[in-house]
Amino acid sequence: MSRHPTNAGGVQNPSGSAVPGASATAQRPGDVRPNAVTGPPPGPRGSRGRGVSGFWTYALRRALLIPVQLGFVLLILYSAANLPATFAKGRPGFLEGFSHFLVNNFNGNWGAPSGRLVGFALVGHTWAQVFAAYIPSSIQMGAFALPIAAALAYPVSLLAGWSPRQWLDTPARYLTLLGALLPVVVVGVLVYTALFFPFLNAFQDIPGSGLIPYPLWPGFIAGYPSWIHEYVTSPTGFPLVDALIHHAWLIAEITFVKTVIQASVVAVAYVAVFFRHARSIVRAARDSAHITGARAIGVSERKLLWRYAAKGVTPTFFLIFALTIPQFLGILFAVQIAFNDTDCFGYLLFVNLGNLPVMDALIFLIAIVVLVWTFVVDLIAVRLDPRGAMAR
């Protein structure tokens, strides 16, 4: 029985030649260790796409959690307002009353108002119609405020949290603390007062009282255009979009400037809230082990900050934003009140503070916005950092 010659450089194949680069250690049957010839062992069947399926499983769980959370919010609202009355004679029981309360909220059956708001006749409208008329202006302002806030908060938090120099970190902390301590309404009134006469001289209009021009604006001498009815624009309800659709360029310019002014106040006030959370996250990333190791081998601070640390803290920034979205909405509404925006949701919320049924409906709508937005931000965070977000 002949034996194949051995070669110290590789394992012999049946023909007697050596396989370059192969280990001299013979593999036993069933041994799936990787080598230079076969490559890494194949994964178990179905392992491909496991991250995608895990993401959609997480998304489904989070989506199913939204109605539960919303139901809990409505339970708290109903209990606070109706629990003592349920023990009165002739009143339905707690569970029966709460079930009616749930059905009415989800059906939009919030009743019909009476009287008149500034610039909007309530008679003949339901509260659902009134809400639908007031929400688009707030959405338009929020759509402007969000990118302005991101453009301010992201670099300021990164630079102040990363830099060991007190001349950068200390002023940022004191300014954001000042912004957090000053009431947003006060800041809005100060900005409104400072811009009143410059805005009046530039546009013959005032910077508040709605995003569209004031009723006494010279362009409205002949009355409102046909696409503006009681401070509500058509066909979309978004003032800037409708002005562009109808080629009302001067109205669009005034609406755009008003929106940017108020959105900037919202963004600056919100940055003060966001910065307090984000700065500590960046500081922890700066002192982490892998950043310290990269710094020790000579990687520049600029590269460490903008390529590695910025990417690493972005998912956490999204989660912070999800947690602070109620503060963002509160700031948005407060600025609308300060600027006396009679066509925005904040004004509607303010003038109905004593109307309990309307407040229940308003809080129900705000809760939906907060829960859905938190859900969307969570999904973005999972996409950016699957392991960290899924672990949380």
C-alpha positions in Angstrom: 0.0 0.0 0.0 1.7 3.2 -1.2 1.8 6.3 0.9 1.6 9.8 -0.5 4.6 11.9 0.1 4.3 14.6 2.7 4.9 18.3 2.3 5.5 20.7 5.1 3.8 23.5 3.1 0.4 22.1 2.8 -2.0 19.1 2.9 -1.7 16.4 0.2 -4.6 15.8 -2.1 -5.2 12.4 -3.6 -3.0 13.2 -6.6 -0.1 13.8 -4.3 0.2 17.6 -4.9 0.0 20.0 -2.1 -2.9 22.5 -1.7 -1.3 25.9 -1.3 -2.2 27.7 1.9 -4.2 24.8 3.4 -3.6 23.7 7.0 -1.5 20.6 7.5 -4.0 19.5 10.1 -6.4 17.1 8.6 -10.1 17.9 9.1 -12.4 15.3 10.6 -15.7 14.5 9.0 -18.3 17.1 10.0 -15.6 19.6 10.9 -16.8 23.0 9.5 -13.9 25.2 10.6 -13.1 27.9 8.0 -9.9 27.6 6.0 -8.4 29.4 3.0 -9.9 27.0 0.5 -13.5 26.5 1.7 -14.0 29.9 3.4 -16.2 30.5 6.4 -18.8 27.8 7.1 -22.3 28.5 5.8 -24.7 29.9 8.4 -27.9 28.0 9.4 -30.7 28.0 6.9 -32.8 31.1 7.3 -30.1 33.2 8.9 -30.0 35.6 6.0 -32.5 38.5 6.6 -32.7 37.8 10.3 -32.1 41.5 11.0 -34.9 42.5 8.7 -37.4 40.1 10.3 -36.3 41.2 13.7 -36.9 44.8 12.8 -40.5 44.1 11.5 -41.2 42.0 14.6 -40.1 45.0 16.7 -42.2 47.4 14.6 -45.3 45.2 14.9 -44.9 45.0 18.7 -44.5 48.8 19.0 -47.5 49.4 16.7 -49.7 47.2 18.8 -48.6 49.0 21.9 -50.0 52.4 20.6 -53.7 51.6 21.2 -52.9 50.3 24.7 -51.0 53.4 25.6 -53.7 55.6 24.1 -56.4 53.7 26.0 -54.4 54.3 29.3 -54.3 58.0 28.6 -58.0 58.1 28.0 -58.6 56.1 31.2 -56.7 58.7 33.2 -58.6 61.5 31.5 -62.0 59.9 32.1 -61.2 59.0 35.7 -60.0 62.5 36.6 -63.2 64.1 35.3 -65.9 61.5 35.9 -64.9 59.2 38.7 -66.8 61.1 41.5 -69.9 61.5 39.3 -70.2 57.8 38.6 -71.4 57.2 42.1 -74.3 59.7 41.7 -77.8 58.2 41.3 -79.0 57.8 37.8 -75.5 58.0 36.3 -74.0 55.0 34.3 -71.4 52.9 35.9 -67.7 53.6 35.4 -67.1 50.9 32.8 -70.2 51.8 30.8 -69.4 55.5 30.9 -65.7 54.8 29.9 -66.8 52.6 27.0 -69.0 55.5 25.7 -66.1 57.9 26.2 -63.8 55.7 24.2 -66.3 55.3 21.3 -67.0 59.0 21.1 -63.3 59.9 21.0 -62.4 57.4 18.3 -65.4 58.4 16.3 -64.6 62.1 16.5 -68.0 62.7 18.2 -66.8 65.6 20.3 -70.0 67.7 20.1 -70.7 71.0 18.5 -69.5 74.4 19.8 -71.4 77.6 20.1 -70.3 81.2 19.8 -67.3 82.5 17.9 -63.5 82.4 18.1 -61.5 85.3 16.8 -61.8 85.1 13.0 -63.8 81.9 13.0 -67.5 81.4 13.4 -68.2 78.2 15.4 -72.0 78.1 14.7 -72.8 75.4 12.2 -69.5 73.5 12.8 -68.6 70.5 14.8 -65.5 70.4 17.0 -64.0 67.9 14.6 -64.3 70.5 11.8 -62.9 73.2 14.0 -59.9 71.1 14.8 -59.4 70.2 11.2 -59.3 73.9 10.3 -56.8 74.8 13.0 -54.3 71.9 12.8 -52.7 72.6 9.4 -51.2 76.0 10.4 -49.5 74.3 13.4 -48.2 71.5 11.2 -46.8 74.1 8.9 -44.9 75.8 11.7 -43.7 72.5 13.2 -42.4 71.5 9.7 -40.3 74.6 9.7 -39.2 74.4 13.4 -38.0 70.8 13.3 -35.1 71.3 10.7 -34.1 74.6 12.3 -34.0 72.9 15.7 -31.9 70.1 14.3 -29.5 72.5 12.5 -28.9 74.2 15.9 -29.1 71.4 18.4 -27.0 68.8 16.6 -23.7 70.7 16.1 -24.1 72.7 19.3 -24.5 69.5 21.4 -21.7 67.8 19.7 -19.2 70.7 19.9 -20.0 71.6 23.5 -20.1 68.0 24.8 -16.9 67.1 23.0 -14.7 70.1 23.6 -12.7 70.1 26.9 -12.4 73.9 26.6 -14.5 75.8 29.1 -14.8 78.8 26.8 -17.1 76.8 24.5 -18.9 74.5 26.9 -19.6 77.1 29.7 -21.4 79.7 27.5 -23.4 77.0 25.8 -24.6 75.6 29.2 -25.5 79.1 30.6 -27.3 80.2 27.4 -29.4 77.0 27.3 -30.1 77.2 31.0 -31.3 80.8 30.5 -33.5 79.6 27.7 -34.9 76.8 29.8 -35.6 79.2 32.8 -37.3 81.9 30.8 -40.9 81.1 30.0 -41.4 80.5 26.3 -44.4 82.9 26.2 -42.2 85.6 27.6 -39.5 85.0 25.0 -42.2 85.0 22.3 -43.6 88.3 23.5 -40.2 89.8 23.5 -39.4 88.7 20.0 -42.9 89.9 18.8 -42.3 93.3 20.4 -38.8 93.7 18.9 -40.0 92.8 15.4 -43.3 94.6 15.4 -42.3 97.9 13.8 -39.6 96.5 11.4 -42.2 93.9 10.2 -44.9 96.6 9.9 -42.6 98.9 7.9 -41.5 96.0 5.6 -44.9 94.4 4.8 -47.6 96.8 6.2 -48.6 93.9 8.4 -48.0 92.7 12.0 -45.9 89.6 12.8 -48.7 87.9 14.8 -52.4 87.3 14.7 -52.1 84.3 12.3 -49.8 83.2 9.6 -51.7 84.9 6.9 -51.8 88.7 6.7 -53.9 90.6 9.3 -57.4 91.5 8.2 -56.5 95.2 8.1 -53.6 94.5 5.7 -53.9 97.0 2.7 -54.1 94.1 0.3 -57.4 93.0 1.9 -59.2 96.4 1.4 -61.5 94.7 -1.1 -62.0 91.8 1.3 -60.4 88.4 1.7 -59.6 86.4 -1.5 -62.1 83.7 -2.3 -59.7 81.0 -1.1 -59.5 82.5 2.4 -62.6 82.0 4.6 -62.5 83.0 8.3 -58.7 82.6 8.6 -58.9 79.2 6.9 -57.3 78.8 3.5 -58.3 76.3 0.8 -57.9 73.8 -0.8 -55.2 72.2 1.5 -55.6 74.3 4.7 -51.9 75.0 4.8 -51.5 78.8 4.4 -48.2 78.8 2.5 -49.1 76.0 0.2 -52.5 77.5 -0.6 -51.0 81.0 -1.3 -48.5 79.3 -3.8 -51.3 77.4 -5.4 -53.3 80.6 -6.0 -50.2 82.5 -7.1 -50.7 85.0 -4.3 -46.9 85.7 -4.1 -47.0 88.6 -1.6 -49.3 86.7 0.7 -47.0 83.7 0.4 -44.0 85.9 1.2 -45.6 87.3 4.3 -46.8 83.9 5.4 -43.3 82.4 4.9 -41.6 85.2 6.9 -44.1 84.8 9.7 -43.6 81.1 9.8 -39.8 81.3 9.9 -39.9 83.9 12.7 -42.1 81.8 14.9 -40.4 78.5 14.0 -37.1 80.0 14.9 -38.3 81.0 18.4 -39.7 77.4 18.8 -36.4 75.9 17.7 -34.2 78.1 20.0 -36.4 77.4 23.0 -36.4 73.6 22.2 -32.7 73.5 21.8 -32.4 74.6 25.5 -34.4 71.5 26.4 -32.6 69.1 24.1 -29.1 70.3 24.9 -29.3 69.3 28.6 -29.8 65.7 27.6 -27.6 65.5 24.5 -24.5 67.1 26.0 -23.9 64.3 28.5 -24.3 61.7 25.8 -21.6 63.3 23.7 -19.3 63.6 26.8 -19.7 59.9 27.5 -18.9 59.1 23.9 -15.8 61.2 24.1 -14.4 59.3 27.1 -15.4 55.8 25.7 -12.7 53.1 25.4 -12.7 52.9 21.6 -12.5 56.7 21.1 -9.7 56.8 23.7 -7.8 54.0 21.9 -8.2 55.7 18.5 -7.0 59.0 20.0 -3.9 57.2 21.4 -2.9 55.9 17.9 -3.0 59.5 16.5 -6.5 59.8 15.0 -7.4 63.5 14.8 -10.0 65.0 17.1 -11.9 66.3 14.1 -12.2 62.9 12.6 -13.1 61.3 15.9 -15.9 63.8 16.5 -17.5 64.0 13.1 -16.9 60.5 11.7 -17.1 58.3 14.8 -18.7 60.0 17.7 -21.4 61.8 15.7 -22.5 58.6 14.0 -22.5 56.8 17.3 -24.7 59.2 19.2 -27.2 59.9 16.4 -29.5 57.0 17.4 -29.5 58.2 21.0 -30.3 61.7 19.8 -33.3 60.4 18.0 -34.5 58.7 21.2 -34.0 61.9 23.2 -36.1 63.7 20.7 -38.8 61.0 21.0 -38.8 61.5 24.8 -38.9 65.3 24.5 -41.6 65.6 21.8 -44.2 66.7 24.4 -42.0 69.6 25.4 -41.6 70.4 21.7 -45.3 70.6 21.2 -45.7 72.6 24.4 -43.2 75.1 23.2 -44.9 75.2 19.8 -48.3 76.0 21.3 -46.8 78.6 23.7 -45.2 80.5 20.8 -48.5 80.5 19.0 -50.2 82.0 22.0 -47.4 84.6 22.4 -47.8 85.7 18.8 -51.6 85.6 19.2 -52.0 83.2 16.2 -55.8 83.0 16.1 -55.6 80.3 13.3 -53.3 77.8 15.1 -53.9 74.9 17.4 -52.1 76.5 20.4 -54.6 79.4 20.4 -57.5 76.9 20.2 -56.0 75.1 23.2 -55.6 78.3 25.2 -59.1 79.7 24.8 -60.7 76.3 25.7 -58.7 75.7 28.9 -61.9 75.7 31.0 -64.0 73.6 28.6 -63.5 70.1 29.9 -65.1 68.1 27.0 -63.0 70.1 24.4 -59.8 69.6 26.5 -60.4 65.9 26.5 -60.6 65.9 22.7 -57.6 68.1 22.4 -55.5 66.0 24.7 -56.7 62.9 22.8 -55.4 64.4 19.6 -52.1 65.5 21.1 -51.6 62.0 22.6 -52.0 60.4 19.2 -49.4 62.8 17.7 -46.9 62.0 20.6 -47.4 58.2 20.4 -47.2 58.0 16.7 -44.1 60.3 16.5 -42.4 58.3 19.3 -43.1 55.1 17.3 -41.6 56.6 14.1 -38.5 57.8 16.0 -38.0 54.4 17.6 -38.1 52.7 14.2 -35.5 55.2 12.9 -33.3 54.5 15.9 -33.6 50.8 15.4 -32.5 51.2 11.8 -29.5 53.3 12.7 -28.4 51.1 15.6 -30.2 47.7 15.5 -28.2 46.1 18.4 -28.4 49.0 20.8 -32.0 50.0 20.2 -33.3 46.4 20.1 -31.5 45.8 23.4 -33.2 48.8 24.9 
